[in-house]
Amino acid sequence: MPDHKMRPAVYLAFADMLLGMIPVVGTLIDIFLQPSRRTSKVINEYVRSEYGVDCDLHLERPFMHAALEKKQQQSDFWRKPVAAWLYLHIPDFFGLIVLVLMGWITVAVSKWAWGGMTYLLHAVAGWF
């Protein structure tokens, strides 16, 4: 992006960083000014005008889309819609796996802690 188009976004991000250190003021700025959305809007408008991109698909995981485009140039397999869709959703699958594991670990630790607590309560009650 040209400097003259990016400069306001950089100033806004800098102001957000400085004012964001003040507890209430930082939150209010994030809510009402929304500096990250304004910066994204400037960048998206530039990409649309400069490159004629009409879809917003490139905004979601742009590195994945760039890698997929490179793979599609080298192999017919990646041009298949199902393969491309699966490739672009790999982070979603890993995220789901992590969430399931976190839930399972939380339940297991809770059961373990509850079992330890009941054991201690029975032991203490047995002393009296």
Secondary structure, DSSP 4 states (H G I P E B T S, - for coil): --HHHHHHHHHHHHHHHHHTTSHHHHHHHHHHT-HHHHHHHHHHHHHHHHH----SGGGSSHHHHHHHHHHHHH-SGGGSHHHHHHHHTHHHHHHHHHHHHHHHHHHHHHHHHHHHHHHHHHHHHHH-
